Amino acid sequence: MPQPPAYPTGRNLLEGKNVVVTAAAGTGIGFAVAKRCAEEGARLVISDIHERRLAEAVEGLKDASRFPVGSCLCNVTVEDDVQALWRHAESELGYVDVLINNAGLGGFAPLIEMTDEQWSVVLDVTLNGTFRMTRAALRHMVPRQAGVIVNNASVLGWRAQAGQAHYAAAKAGVMALTRCAAMEAAESGVRVNAVAPSLAMHRFLEKVTPDGLLEELVAKEAFGRAAEPWEVANVMVFLASDYSSYMTGEVVAVSSQHP
């Protein structure tokens, strides 16, 4: 089985940029992209709903960042929290160049057994939360005529998988939101793109996945392994950087999965 490549060193792709990352605590893509942004020279404010894990994430980013890392508790399903996060970020950073919308919620439930609550909570965190953060960002970026938003979608926005109707619907919504927001923001020079990972392995994923499913999904990947979270983060960094200056409204698959 091919092994992941060596972890990349920073190239200052985000030097001088102020970046906000939602749901950055834990061991998944959120923390990985915060770390990669720091290693690429960005100043950071990170958010999460878990106070202890957020504090641990700030501590874990100290060695990667040249600057103090700001943090703010935020539940993206609550508009007051979203506004408080944005005020905190601007007080820490002055202004925000890049918003990375990573907050999302998954789970497994056959549609015939899915409750209204299971459906609604996944949609509210994953799609509505991305909407709330995107709206807040655009209200500040459009007047400045500058800014970048990077959303975290999923290949399940395109592909069918049993037990994932709520998550797939939410991620397909994130893709559509990304494209529409990009068209509205383009005349102001603000870019909006998304990544669509297939499978990025981290320990919390096992808690919400039925036995045997992860092994089945890994077997479908061309490399015979799941992505490392930082491999997804690298593409998010690219979309956040000036190297993707002509891209907007795009959803970039970060995948080796067979069709």
N, C-alpha and C positions, 0 to 999 in steps of 0.2 A: 504493500500500500504506500503510495507517495506520501511523504511527510510535508508539513507546511514549510514554506521557505523561511529563511532567516528574517527575524524581525527587522524592519527597515529603520534606518536612522533618519532624523529630521533633515529637511532641505529648506527650512524657512519659508515654506509655501504660504503660511498665514502670518508672516511677520507684520506687525502693526495692526492686525485685525483684532476686534473685540467680538467674542463669541459667547453665545448662550446655548447650553445643551440641556434639554429636559430629560428626566428619568435617567440621570447619569450615575446613580448609585448601583452597587452590585457588581456582577461579573460579566454582564452582557455587552451589547453593542454600545449602549449609552456611555458606560465608563470607558470603553475602548476608544470611542471617538473623542471623548474629552481628553484622554491621554495623548492621542495622536495630534489633536489640535494644539495642545500645550507644547508638544515636541516640535511642532512646526512653527512655533513662535507666537501663538495667539495668547491674548489675555482672556481669562475665562470667568464666567459665572455659571455654576451648575445648579440644577434643581432636582428635587425628588420628593416623593410623598413620605418616605421613611427617614425620620430624623437621624437615627443612629447610623444607618447605612450611608446617609448623605455626609455625615461627619467623617466616616471612614473613607469615603471617596475623596474628600478634600485632603485628608492626610495622605492618601495613596497617590495623589497628584503632585505632591510637593516636590519630589525629586525631578519630575518631568517638566515642571513649569518654571520659567524665569521670573514669574510674577506671583504675588499672592492670589490664591484661587478663591473667588467669592462663591457664596452658596445661599440658597433660599428655598425653604420648604414651599412646595406648590402642588396642589391637586388640580390637574388641568381640566377637570370636570366642573370646577368652580370659577366663575368669571372673576370674582374678587381676588382669588389667589393668582390668577393670570395677570391681572393688573398690578398686584403687589410685586410679583416677580419682575415685571417689566420696570417698575419704578426702582426696585432694588438694583437691577442690572444697570440702569442708566446712572444711578447714584454712584455705583462702583466703577463703571467704565466710561461714563460720559455719554456714550451712544453705543449702539449695537450694530456691528457690520454684518454678522452672520447669526442666524437662528437655526439650530438643528433640532427639529421636532422628532424626538425619539420615543416619547411616551406612547405606550400601547399595552394592550391586555389581550391575552389569548385564552386558550382552554379547549377542551374537547367535549362535544355534546352532539349526538345524533339529532338531526333536525326534529324528528318525530317526538323526541323526549325533551327538547330544549324549552326552557321556561322563558317567559317574557323578560324576567330579570336577567337571566344569562345573556340573552340577546342584547338587551338595552345597555348593560354595563360595559360590554365589549365595544359596542358602537359609541358609547359616550366617551370612554377613555381614548379609544384609538382614532376615531374619525372626528367626533365633536371636539375633543381636546386639541387635535391638530388644527381644526378650524379656528378655535378660540385663540390659540397662540399665533397662527398665521395672520388673523385679523389684527391682533395687537401689534405684531411686527410691521405689517403694511402701513398701519396708521402712523408709524414713526419713520419707516424707511422711505415711503413715497414722498413726503415733504422734503426729505434730505436728498432725494434723487439718487439713492445708492443703497445697496443692501443685497443680501443673499439669504434665501431660505432653502434648507435641505430637509426633506421629509423622509421618514423611514416607512416604506410600503412593504410589500412582500410579493413573491412570485404567485402566491395564492390569490392575488388580485386578478391574475390571468388564468391560473390552473385550478382544476377541481380537486378537492380532497375531502373525503368523508369525515364528518364530525367537525368541520371547520366553516360551516355556513356563516356564522356570525363574524368570525375573524376575516374570512375571505371577502365578505360584503364590506366590512369596514376598510380593509386595505384597498379594495377596488375603489371605494369612495375617496381614499387618500390620493390615489392616482388621478382621479377626475378633478378633485380639488386642486391638486398641483398644477394640472394643465390650465384650468380656468383662472386660478390666481396668477399664473405666469402671464397670461394674455392681458389681464387687467393691469399688471404691474410693469409690463415691458416698456411702455412709453415713459416711465419714470426711471428707467435704468435699473430696476430691481429684478433680480432673477429668482425663479422658483423651480427647483428640480427635486427628484426623489430617487432613492435607491430601492431596489426590490430584491432582497436577499432570498435565496432558497433555503439554506439551512446553516445557521451559525451556532455552533455548539457552546453551551455554557451550563453550569450546574443547575440553574433554576429551571431550565427547559425540561429536565427530566421530571420535575414535580407536576407538570401540567400535561404530560404526554403519556398515553397508555403504553403498557409494557409491549415491547417489540416494535413499536412504530418508528422510533428513532433509528433502529438498526435497518428497518425497511427503507426509510428515507435516505440514509447514508448510502445504501447499496445502489440507489438510483443516480448518485453523483458520479460524474465522469472520473474524478480523481479518487473515488473510493473513500472519501472522507468528507466530513463537514467543513465548512469554512471556519477559520479562527475569527472571533469577533473583530479583531484588528484588521483583517482582510476586507471586511465590509467597511470598516471605518476609513480605510485608505481611500476608497471610492468616494465616501462622503467628504473627505478632506479635499479631494480633487474638485468636486462640485462646489465646495465652499471657496475654492481658490480662484485666482485670476486666470489659471490655466483653462478653465471652462467658460471663459467670458462670453462665448457665442451660444452657449447652451441655456435654454429656458423652456419650461414645460415638458422636460424630458423625464422619463422613468428608466433608470439604468439597472438592468438585471445584474446582480452580483451572484452568479450561479454557474455551476457546472452540471446542472441536472439535465437528464435526457428529456426531450419533449414528451 
